Amino acid sequence: MRYSIPGSLRNVEPQNLPPELLAQIKLSVLLGYGFAFSLLGVGGLAPLAALIIGWEARRRIRQSQGKLVGAKLAWWCIIFGGAGATIWPLALAAAMMGLLR
């Protein structure tokens, strides 16, 4: 994934940014993708991707010992990504059972 620096920091070289700020920018971009994937609805790989992104974000937040924020958005990705990833196979199974009768 490619990370972009917010407009207020465009003239600053990324290597000159504090490591905590750079880690927060990367986490925010990751959570943005997770949120978008969670909104794509039921089916496909998007909800599963949101679930994985949510777990990865929670891991990074826990390891940062309070330096990184975004736990609520990470839980959003976990809950809605997990729900979407769970509903799709159940709906497919229900449709298959209906076809078999």
Secondary structure, DSSP 8 states (H G I E B T S, - for coil): ------GGGTTS-GGGS-HHHHHHHHHHHHHHHHHHHHHT-SSSSHHHHHHHHHHHHHHHHHHTTTSS--HHHHHHHHHHHHHHHHHHHHHHHHHHHHHH-
